[in-house]
Amino acid sequence: MMEILAPAGDESCAYAAINAGADAIYLGLSAFSARSSAANFDWQSLENLIARAHLFGVKIYVAMNTLVKNSELKEFVNSAVKAHNAGADALIIQDIYLGAYLKKLCPQMCLHLSTQAGINNVLGAQYAKELGFSRVVLARETTIADIEKISKIIETEAFIQGALCTCFSGQCYLSSFAGGNSGNRGKCKQPCRKQYKIDRRGFEEYAYRISLSDLCVGEDIKKLAQAGVSSFKIEGRMRRPEYVSAAVDYYKKLLDGSACAAQFSALKRAYNRGNYTKGLAFGQDRSLISSAVQGHMGEYVGVISVESGKYICRTSARAGEGDGFKILRNGKELCGAAFGERVKGGFTLKCSIRLKNGDKAFITTDNSLSKNLSSVSRKYELKISAVFACGERPVVTVNGRQYTADFDAEASRGSSFTAEDFKKCFNKTDIYPYQLVYGDISVVGDIFVPASLLNAFRREVYAQIMREHCPNGSAMCSQDISLPNPEPLQKNDKTAVIARSLCGVKADIGILKPDAYKGDLSPLLKGFPGEKFLYLPPRLTDGELEGVKGLLQPFDGIYCGGNYAVPLARALDKKLFAGAGFNLFNYVSVDMCPADYKVISKELTTAEAKPLARFNTFYLTSGDIKVMDLIYCPFGKTCRDCDKRNFYTLTDGDGRAFPLRRYETEGCRFELYNCAELKCQNAFTGALKVEVCPSGFYARNSKRGESGHTKGHSEKPVF
């Protein structure tokens, strides 16, 4: 069965999803959620929602998709077990090894591997299944061809609507290194949505250079269905109930063939950044980057004309009192505006900035739409019959199940109890979404039923019906948790270096990061005496993987930040160096990871990383800090005019310069590096150095004469 999966940042969004007909809802708890800025759910609100959702056959998936420190392990595992026992249909986990541990601890627990784990090819999917996951939430960058292959291996969930991250899933550290707010910990401050310029012709002006449009696959949801996708995911746990409702309604109707322009219009008015893109599953389109508009731009309604000092929008589009608008001039955001009054052929706008003829108006707040969407209410039908007899306990049958009161009906004391009295009482459904259909209400004899007792009986019957839908279908897990013992601490004196050429490099382990994954790479290894590893990007298509295999002959192993590297190294009988992209954050994950060498997360302080020291662990100590993997062209694939340099400079509004590296697999890929070089102390485990950016870059581009150095997270923990 295919499901429409809706986001819920709070209860109002969850109930909007249920009322709109969602098949499943994903949400976060107050802790361990990748959307920590959302209201999220406490235990009582979670249990209440699970009961109501299950009443309508709607599944609840609890997202616990953040990275977990040693100090948080006990709470994380306890929360996961508690969520399962509360009736959650599945847990969404980012840390693949913590997920594997949970599965060993509680085999009946259903686990979905978060998009943050970056599953995008067959090998990664096979590994997730091997470790006990039932479903993978596909990386947004997965191609339609690979989606079809993966869907034959394991159940798949694919994004169809909502915000797109500019970085490959789970590999973004820009917010983390810019201000200590880790996206991997649910604290992302979205620096990618700010304005930047790039030192390439045509891109020198400040604009939203790495801010992506919102995803909207639209009719292509049918292609995803044909590829075998089981769950169609709407992004948006930070968005309003009307967005959730509009998105669910649009895609439900697309799947059943009844969608029309009205549903798409409602969706655009609810939220639309950049007029939408089909995303990377179907190949990069020209609308992927929203360089002119960062936020919600709504739906285009018309062109402004200035007449007798009034700003008139001549249009047949629907608009009314209280509606809000965004004005664009020459394709760029200018200002906001409000509905004024109706005039012949359109309406006027109120605006504090002087508008011009030709400015374009987009409606961003539609009051009537919001009211219509919020008025939809889903009801659960109760077929009710009852028997009341003097001296006997009343029996009410609801949908075939009997409920018996804890009191006896008495002989009449004057006014007699009737079937209408019963209905008048049971019509009070209180907070419950029940719709009543009455069968036979039998009242035998002249009886009296105290109103207070009948009301209490009704409340208990309705509450019991709700509770019956709350328990998990699988067996509960024991809440008596004991964590495994960590492996003993051991010092590693080796040094590893990542470089674009290993010629002249001095280290125990050399990791080659070539500018192009083709041809003979052996000249780049000339004279290096240590162990040689080939750096593989965290995202490779199945086709690219086949090409890479032919490059590995002169190498001892693979260095990679993607989970797919584990089965790849195993199949090729090569050593594995688990890179920083594995996000090894705690001792459970470090000890379960089967790699020969492992990089401890670059978001941990030296104090936090020290308990993870093993004979084969490394800590990033110096050089270039990669903060993003871009799986798209930031220049909009304007290949004909491209100078195809290896390095560009991305500069923010404060003048900070970030190296932007271009390299080639089957096509161009880009990496973004931090604006300052890392230099920190490490005395407990192997040192990892990265020497990829051009020599002198940081000195040339340091801001206001600063050194261009940073200690990274070695001393300051991420939030």
C-alpha angles and dihedrals in degrees: 000000000000117000136200105222116204131197123237122190091170142001095275091057092046093053090045088055092050093047092048091055104258115171094210140007130210121204143159135242123232087267135036095024122137087221100055091159091065118092089246125179138291120208097267095049089046093053092046091050094046090053094050094043093049089050087069096036092256115147124223121216117190114213113218091161105144133104114263128216124217091256091056100046097097093049092045095052092044091050092049092052092045092051091050092048091048088064105267109161092215143351121230110219130186100189104074093198095048086051091052089050092051090051091053090047094048113015092184092061114108113223131193118194110232124239084244087075088067101228106178108141141045095263092055091048092050090051092050090052091047090056093052106266117144096199140018122216097218121234108255089240096061113124121236090243092056091043089060092051094046092048089062090059105041139358110279135210119196132188115244104167141023143036121354124213112230090218127066110270115284095000101092119114100155095105089043097054094036094058113345095265106129120209087202087060096047095258102106114155092195101235086170087074092063127094121270139166129217127211095241126104110271093020101068095104122084112261139136090287098167101027111113128214119247116273118248114165092178112171090006088077083088090060089052089050090051089050089059103258111161102191129039110206127209112202119216121099088152094054135094128268093251090059091051091048095046094047094048092047093048096051095040088056093045090056094048093043098245101105118127139176092277093066093049091047090052091051094051091049091049094053134335125162115188099350089282138277131224087230131223100301089082096035129278113300129197092255095059095100118054097201096161102042124043105176141030111326098173123198126330111247106168155303123291121239122188110224124171091338093309127115106228126187108202104206146124091222118121116259137147151163114328096017119138130215142194118219121214125194119194089348095305131108112264109166147305128274140187134223112269115180140315118267132175108294096005143343142280127251130219114219136162092213123069109255127207136215108275097030110137126231125213121186111230102167119043110181096189091051092050091051093048094049093046092048093065109105126182116215131202112218119232118192104204133192128163144188123210121182131167113265093010134099113257115249122206120190117204119185089338097312121111125225119189123204121231094231137064126243109246134215112272118274095196113303112058127227114245139189088254090057089054093050092046089056098043093045086074098091093168110190094348123106094227128147112197129220113181125215125177113340103192119196110182115201132339103314143164125218118187110237093222092055093046092049091051090048091051093050091050093048092050093045091048092052089054094046091052089065096050108072119093115257090229126063119280122255124236113262090208098101129183119180120222119259114259121242114258119276114258133178122239116202097183124114124214127193130196112206142153088240129020094203107123094003116139114210142108091246126030121199114196116213103184126199089230131025097220142081126024112333096182094096087064089059097050113142097359107136102190135076111304124217130180115226111229122194116248089243123051127155119231088254093053090048091060090054093048093054090068091057096056101077097099093044131090092211153336129275112201142151095209125092091228088074093075096067091034093058090043093052093048094042091236130139117257127222106193104217132214089273090072084073094214100192107160140027095258090060094040092051095044095048106099097208123129090227128019136196115218112226115281088222093069124090118236088254091053092044096048095079087056094058112128134162089268105036127110135195125207105248109161148006133032120004113210108214101174144023109207113202092189139056112266087203093062093250092289087159098160092063097036120118089202096218119176092232137033131172122241109199126194129212092270093056097255111151120217121191111238110199124200121202135163136242112149086327138356121310129182136212127194121213131199119270091241134050118245121243119166141143123258125174106157108058143016118307119236117199125188118205105173109114121080115279112263095016095126094044091051094046103035113133119251094342096306119154095253090230131121135184088216112200095331090110106012116063123221118248 
